[in-house]
Amino acid sequence: MDVLFTIVIILAVLYGLLMLWYRYGWRHLSTFRSPVATCSGNTSVTVIIAARNEEKHLPFCLEAVAAQNYPAELLEIIVVNDHSTDRTAEIVEHFGSPNVKLMNLSDYLPEGKELNSYKKKAIEVAIEASTGDLIITTDADCVMNQHWVETIVCYYEQHGSKFIAAPVSFYRENCFFKVFQSLDFLSMQGITGATTHLRCGTMCNGANLAYEKKAFKDVGGFQGIDCIASGDDMLLMYKMYKAYPQGIGFVKHPHAIVRTLPAEDVASFMQQRIRWASKADKYEDKRLTLVLAFVYLWNAGLLGLFVAGFFHPVFWIWCIGLIVFKTVTELFFLWPVAKFFQKTRLLWQFFPAQFLHIPYILVAGWLGKFGSYEWKSRKVS
């Protein structure tokens, strides 16, 4: 028991230092303040949306993308219908904007051909058909403000980044479970920005990415990672990072935020997080793998203390104390992140969320490594 206690205390100290390091990275990540008026407006852009059975969300996404304050002659929107069985394709066909184009993934796959990553294939065929020099990807359940494209383009033209990660946020958090998801996602976004600034890892989210089409082709696109079900974002980012170490950026600007909906129920939430966790051992970026393993051990240590309390109740006191410590250090990191996303009103629920966060980390991490999951009605092992 003493060995377990010593290990957990060491992990706690290291975790506190990690949170301070991330806070430093986020705070020193410059907010992009350049007015959009300085953009040349000469960059041609293709927005790619891979969609499968998204009739419920796609109309709102298309309306938001089509309403962008960006020259229409420079903006192309490609929706790739990934074998939908609902009205997804029909919605795109009847949308009524000349900028919006429909592609059916079934036209690019031999009959009976099955893939492990349909989304990567969808993005790949869209890029091949695209006319834009800058590719921006988002998801069919996302919405954004009218300055989204021009803000990303302005950042690209000023910084010359080959790969740009941009902020993503949940909205409509109308119950504790959705607030929990939003807070967890805020932490990931804060770490994404911090690690990009500190050059100590490669994190991003495919709901809001931009990269040069030429750079995508120069690194071989998804070649080498196309057999992995997930990872059209982070695995590609690392390929870009290896080719262009100084060419990775993060747009820290409110106009660049894309908003998406949290999962409606526990089952779909866990499927999503298991899918994310499933690529942990596929990362070539071992810095990220090391951090993920450390965070998993830290949460496992807290669970170990809780179990030890059944034999020596004093460990329950230490367990609660360390959960409070975990909460305080994470809040110290998360406050400026939540302020940027205008989510500080949610932080009062952060402590009770810990009692969901610890078991979810352990279960999702384990099943991501040793289990299988279902994504878009497809089972992946």
C-alpha positions as CSV (number, residue, x, y, z in Angstrom):
1,M,0.0,0.0,0.0
2,D,2.9,2.4,0.8
3,V,4.3,1.8,-2.6
4,L,1.0,2.6,-4.3
5,F,0.7,5.8,-2.2
6,T,4.2,6.9,-3.1
7,I,3.6,6.3,-6.8
8,V,0.4,8.3,-6.8
9,I,2.0,11.2,-4.9
10,I,4.8,11.3,-7.5
11,L,2.2,11.2,-10.3
12,A,0.2,14.0,-8.7
13,V,3.3,16.3,-8.6
14,L,4.1,15.5,-12.2
15,Y,0.5,16.1,-13.2
16,G,0.4,19.4,-11.5
17,L,3.6,20.5,-13.4
18,L,2.0,19.3,-16.6
19,M,-1.1,21.5,-16.1
20,L,1.2,24.5,-15.3
21,W,3.1,23.8,-18.5
22,Y,-0.1,23.6,-20.6
23,R,-1.4,26.8,-19.0
24,Y,1.9,28.5,-19.9
25,G,1.6,27.3,-23.5
26,W,-2.0,28.5,-23.9
27,R,-1.4,31.9,-22.3
28,H,1.6,32.5,-24.5
29,L,-0.2,31.4,-27.7
30,S,-0.8,34.7,-29.3
31,T,-4.4,35.6,-30.1
32,F,-4.6,36.3,-33.8
33,R,-5.6,40.0,-33.9
34,S,-4.9,41.0,-37.5
35,P,-8.0,42.5,-39.1
36,V,-9.5,40.5,-41.9
37,A,-9.2,43.7,-44.1
38,T,-5.5,42.9,-44.5
39,C,-6.2,39.7,-46.3
40,S,-5.4,39.7,-50.0
41,G,-8.5,37.7,-50.9
42,N,-6.5,35.8,-53.5
43,T,-6.5,32.4,-51.9
44,S,-8.8,29.9,-53.4
45,V,-10.5,27.7,-50.8
46,T,-12.2,24.3,-50.9
47,V,-14.3,23.4,-47.8
48,I,-14.7,19.6,-47.6
49,I,-17.6,18.0,-45.6
50,A,-17.7,14.2,-45.4
51,A,-21.2,13.2,-44.5
52,R,-22.9,9.9,-43.7
53,N,-26.6,9.9,-42.7
54,E,-26.6,13.6,-41.7
55,E,-30.0,14.8,-42.9
56,K,-30.7,16.2,-39.5
57,H,-27.6,18.4,-39.2
58,L,-26.4,19.0,-42.7
59,P,-28.8,21.8,-43.7
60,F,-27.6,24.0,-40.9
61,C,-24.0,23.3,-41.7
62,L,-24.5,24.1,-45.4
63,E,-26.3,27.3,-44.6
64,A,-23.4,28.4,-42.4
65,V,-20.7,27.6,-44.9
66,A,-22.5,29.1,-47.8
67,A,-23.1,32.3,-45.9
68,Q,-19.3,33.0,-45.5
69,N,-18.1,36.5,-46.0
70,Y,-15.6,35.4,-48.6
71,P,-15.5,36.0,-52.4
72,A,-17.8,33.4,-54.0
73,E,-15.5,32.9,-56.9
74,L,-12.8,31.8,-54.5
75,L,-14.9,29.5,-52.4
76,E,-15.8,25.9,-53.3
77,I,-17.8,23.6,-51.0
78,I,-17.7,19.9,-51.6
79,V,-19.9,17.5,-49.7
80,V,-18.9,13.8,-50.0
81,N,-21.8,11.5,-49.4
82,D,-20.5,8.4,-47.6
83,H,-23.0,5.8,-48.6
84,S,-25.9,7.5,-46.7
85,T,-29.2,5.8,-46.5
86,D,-31.2,8.9,-45.6
87,R,-31.8,12.2,-47.5
88,T,-28.2,13.5,-47.2
89,A,-27.5,13.4,-50.9
90,E,-30.9,14.9,-51.8
91,I,-30.3,17.8,-49.4
92,V,-27.0,18.7,-51.1
93,E,-28.5,18.4,-54.6
94,H,-31.4,20.7,-53.8
95,F,-29.5,23.2,-51.7
96,G,-29.5,25.7,-54.5
97,S,-26.0,27.2,-54.3
98,P,-23.6,27.0,-57.2
99,N,-20.7,26.8,-54.8
100,V,-22.0,23.6,-53.2
101,K,-21.0,20.4,-55.0
102,L,-22.0,16.8,-54.3
103,M,-19.7,13.8,-54.6
104,N,-20.8,10.2,-53.9
105,L,-18.1,8.1,-52.3
106,S,-19.7,5.0,-53.9
107,D,-18.5,6.2,-57.3
108,Y,-14.9,5.9,-56.2
109,L,-15.0,2.5,-54.6
110,P,-15.2,-0.8,-56.5
111,E,-18.4,-2.7,-55.8
112,G,-18.1,-4.7,-52.6
113,K,-14.9,-2.9,-51.6
114,E,-14.7,-2.3,-47.8
115,L,-12.4,0.2,-46.1
116,N,-11.3,0.7,-42.5
117,S,-11.4,4.5,-43.0
118,Y,-14.2,5.8,-45.2
119,K,-13.7,9.4,-44.0
120,K,-10.1,9.5,-45.2
121,K,-11.1,8.2,-48.6
122,A,-13.9,10.7,-48.8
123,I,-11.5,13.6,-48.0
124,E,-8.9,12.2,-50.5
125,V,-11.3,12.0,-53.4
126,A,-12.6,15.5,-52.6
127,I,-9.1,16.9,-52.6
128,E,-8.4,15.3,-55.9
129,A,-11.4,17.0,-57.4
130,S,-10.9,20.3,-55.6
131,T,-10.0,23.6,-57.2
132,G,-8.9,25.4,-54.0
133,D,-5.2,25.9,-52.9
134,L,-6.2,25.8,-49.3
135,I,-8.3,22.9,-48.0
136,I,-10.6,23.4,-45.0
137,T,-12.3,20.4,-43.5
138,T,-15.3,20.4,-41.1
139,D,-18.0,18.0,-40.1
140,A,-21.7,17.9,-41.2
141,D,-22.9,18.6,-37.7
142,C,-20.9,21.8,-37.3
143,V,-21.9,25.4,-37.6
144,M,-19.7,28.5,-37.7
145,N,-20.0,32.3,-38.1
146,Q,-19.7,34.1,-41.4
147,H,-16.1,35.2,-40.8
148,W,-14.8,31.6,-40.3
149,V,-13.2,31.2,-43.8
150,E,-11.8,34.6,-44.1
151,T,-10.2,34.4,-40.6
152,I,-8.5,31.2,-41.4
153,V,-7.4,32.5,-44.8
154,C,-6.0,35.7,-43.2
155,Y,-4.0,33.6,-40.7
156,Y,-2.7,31.4,-43.6
157,E,-1.7,34.4,-45.7
158,Q,0.1,36.1,-42.8
159,H,1.9,33.1,-41.3
160,G,2.3,30.8,-44.3
161,S,1.4,27.8,-42.3
162,K,1.2,24.5,-44.1
163,F,-1.2,23.0,-41.6
164,I,-3.6,25.0,-39.4
165,A,-5.5,23.7,-36.4
166,A,-8.5,25.8,-35.4
167,P,-10.8,25.8,-32.3
168,V,-13.8,23.6,-31.8
169,S,-16.4,24.0,-29.1
170,F,-19.6,22.3,-28.0
171,Y,-22.9,24.2,-27.7
172,R,-26.4,23.6,-26.4
173,E,-25.2,22.1,-23.1
174,N,-28.6,21.8,-21.6
175,C,-27.9,19.1,-19.0
176,F,-25.1,18.0,-16.7
177,F,-24.0,15.2,-19.0
178,K,-23.5,17.6,-21.9
179,V,-21.7,20.2,-19.7
180,F,-19.4,17.3,-18.7
181,Q,-18.6,16.7,-22.3
182,S,-18.1,20.3,-23.0
183,L,-15.6,20.8,-20.1
184,D,-13.7,17.7,-21.2
185,F,-13.6,19.0,-24.8
186,L,-12.4,22.4,-23.6
187,S,-9.5,20.8,-21.9
188,M,-8.5,19.0,-25.2
189,Q,-8.8,22.3,-27.1
190,G,-6.6,24.1,-24.6
191,I,-4.0,21.3,-24.8
192,T,-4.2,21.5,-28.6
193,G,-3.4,25.2,-28.6
194,A,-0.7,24.9,-25.9
195,T,1.1,22.0,-27.5
196,T,1.1,23.8,-30.9
197,H,2.7,26.8,-29.4
198,L,5.2,24.8,-27.3
199,R,6.0,22.5,-30.2
200,C,5.7,19.6,-27.8
201,G,3.0,17.5,-29.5
202,T,0.5,17.4,-32.3
203,M,-3.1,17.6,-31.4
204,C,-6.1,18.8,-33.5
205,N,-9.7,18.0,-34.4
206,G,-10.9,17.2,-37.9
207,A,-14.0,19.4,-37.4
208,N,-11.9,22.5,-38.0
209,L,-8.6,22.0,-40.0
210,A,-6.9,23.8,-42.9
211,Y,-3.9,22.8,-44.9
212,E,-2.3,23.5,-48.3
213,K,-3.4,21.1,-51.0
214,K,0.2,21.0,-52.3
215,A,1.5,20.2,-48.8
216,F,-1.0,17.4,-48.5
217,K,0.1,15.9,-51.7
218,D,3.8,16.4,-50.9
219,V,3.5,14.3,-47.7
220,G,1.6,11.6,-49.5
221,G,-1.8,12.5,-48.1
222,F,-3.1,9.7,-46.0
223,Q,-0.7,7.1,-47.4
224,G,0.6,5.0,-44.5
225,I,-2.2,5.9,-42.2
226,D,-5.1,5.0,-44.5
227,C,-5.6,1.6,-42.9
228,I,-6.4,3.2,-39.5
229,A,-10.1,3.9,-39.0
230,S,-9.6,7.3,-37.2
231,G,-6.8,9.8,-37.5
232,D,-7.7,12.0,-40.5
233,D,-6.7,14.9,-38.2
234,M,-3.9,14.1,-35.7
235,L,-2.1,11.4,-37.8
236,L,-2.1,13.7,-40.8
237,M,-0.9,16.6,-38.6
238,Y,2.1,14.6,-37.5
239,K,3.0,13.8,-41.1
240,M,2.8,17.5,-41.8
241,Y,4.9,18.3,-38.7
242,K,7.7,16.0,-39.8
243,A,7.8,17.6,-43.2
244,Y,7.3,21.2,-42.0
245,P,8.3,21.5,-38.3
246,Q,7.8,25.3,-38.4
247,G,4.7,25.1,-40.6
248,I,2.1,24.2,-38.0
249,G,-0.2,26.8,-36.6
250,F,-3.3,27.3,-34.4
251,V,-5.8,30.1,-35.1
252,K,-6.6,31.5,-31.6
253,H,-9.4,33.8,-32.7
254,P,-13.2,33.7,-31.8
255,H,-14.2,34.0,-35.4
256,A,-12.3,30.8,-36.2
257,I,-14.4,28.7,-33.8
258,V,-16.5,25.9,-35.1
259,R,-19.4,24.7,-32.9
260,T,-20.7,21.1,-32.7
261,L,-23.2,19.2,-30.6
262,P,-22.3,16.9,-27.7
263,A,-23.4,13.3,-27.8
264,E,-27.0,12.8,-26.8
265,D,-26.5,9.7,-24.6
266,V,-23.8,7.8,-22.8
267,A,-23.5,5.0,-25.4
268,S,-22.8,7.3,-28.3
269,F,-20.4,9.4,-26.1
270,M,-18.4,6.3,-25.2
271,Q,-18.3,5.1,-28.8
272,Q,-16.9,8.5,-29.8
273,R,-14.2,8.5,-27.1
274,I,-13.3,4.8,-27.6
275,R,-12.8,5.7,-31.3
276,W,-10.5,8.6,-30.3
277,A,-8.6,6.4,-27.8
278,S,-8.2,3.6,-30.4
279,K,-5.5,5.5,-32.3
280,A,-3.4,6.1,-29.2
281,D,-0.9,3.4,-30.0
282,K,-0.8,4.4,-33.7
283,Y,0.8,7.8,-33.0
284,E,4.3,8.2,-34.4
285,D,4.5,11.2,-32.2
286,K,5.7,9.4,-29.1
287,R,5.5,12.6,-27.0
288,L,1.8,12.4,-27.2
289,T,1.7,8.7,-26.5
290,L,3.9,9.3,-23.4
291,V,1.5,12.0,-22.1
292,L,-1.6,9.8,-22.7
293,A,0.0,6.9,-20.9
294,F,1.0,9.1,-18.0
295,V,-2.6,10.6,-17.7
296,Y,-4.0,7.1,-17.8
297,L,-1.7,5.9,-15.0
298,W,-2.5,9.0,-12.9
299,N,-6.3,8.3,-13.1
300,A,-5.6,4.6,-12.5
301,G,-3.6,5.5,-9.4
302,L,-6.6,7.5,-8.0
303,L,-8.8,4.5,-8.6
304,G,-6.2,2.3,-6.8
305,L,-6.3,4.6,-3.8
306,F,-10.1,4.4,-3.7
307,V,-9.9,0.6,-3.7
308,A,-7.2,0.6,-1.1
309,G,-9.5,2.6,1.1
310,F,-11.6,-0.6,1.7
311,F,-8.6,-2.0,3.5
312,H,-7.3,1.2,5.1
313,P,-10.0,4.0,5.2
314,V,-7.3,6.6,5.5
315,F,-6.7,6.2,1.8
316,W,-10.2,7.5,1.1
317,I,-9.2,10.8,2.7
318,W,-6.1,10.9,0.5
319,C,-8.1,10.0,-2.6
320,I,-10.6,12.8,-2.0
321,G,-7.7,15.2,-1.3
322,L,-5.9,14.3,-4.5
323,I,-9.2,14.6,-6.5
324,V,-9.5,18.1,-5.1
325,F,-5.9,18.8,-6.1
326,K,-6.6,17.4,-9.6
327,T,-9.6,19.7,-9.9
328,V,-7.7,22.8,-8.7
329,T,-4.8,22.3,-11.0
330,E,-7.0,21.6,-14.0
331,L,-9.2,24.6,-13.3
332,F,-6.1,26.8,-13.1
333,F,-5.2,25.6,-16.6
334,L,-8.7,25.7,-17.9
335,W,-9.8,29.1,-16.8
336,P,-8.1,31.1,-19.6
337,V,-9.3,28.5,-22.1
338,A,-12.9,28.7,-20.9
339,K,-12.6,32.5,-21.0
340,F,-11.6,32.4,-24.7
341,F,-14.5,30.1,-25.6
342,Q,-16.9,32.1,-23.3
343,K,-17.6,29.0,-21.2
344,T,-16.6,30.2,-17.8
345,R,-20.2,29.8,-16.6
346,L,-19.8,26.0,-16.9
347,L,-16.8,25.8,-14.5
348,W,-18.9,25.6,-11.3
349,Q,-19.8,22.1,-12.4
350,F,-16.2,21.0,-12.8
351,F,-15.7,19.3,-9.5
352,P,-18.7,16.9,-9.7
353,A,-17.6,16.2,-13.3
354,Q,-14.4,14.6,-11.9
355,F,-16.4,11.7,-10.6
356,L,-17.4,10.9,-14.2
357,H,-14.1,11.9,-15.8
358,I,-11.9,9.4,-13.9
359,P,-13.8,6.2,-14.7
360,Y,-14.5,7.4,-18.3
361,I,-10.8,7.9,-18.9
362,L,-10.0,4.4,-17.6
363,V,-12.8,2.6,-19.5
364,A,-12.4,4.5,-22.8
365,G,-8.6,4.0,-22.7
366,W,-8.9,0.3,-22.1
367,L,-11.6,-0.4,-24.7
368,G,-9.8,1.9,-27.2
369,K,-6.8,-0.4,-26.9
370,F,-8.4,-3.8,-26.5
371,G,-12.0,-3.4,-27.6
372,S,-14.0,-2.4,-30.7
373,Y,-16.4,0.4,-31.4
374,E,-19.2,1.4,-33.8
375,W,-18.9,4.6,-35.8
376,K,-21.5,5.8,-38.3
377,S,-23.3,2.4,-38.1
378,R,-20.1,0.6,-38.9
379,K,-18.3,-1.7,-36.5
380,V,-14.5,-1.2,-36.2
381,S,-12.2,-3.5,-34.4
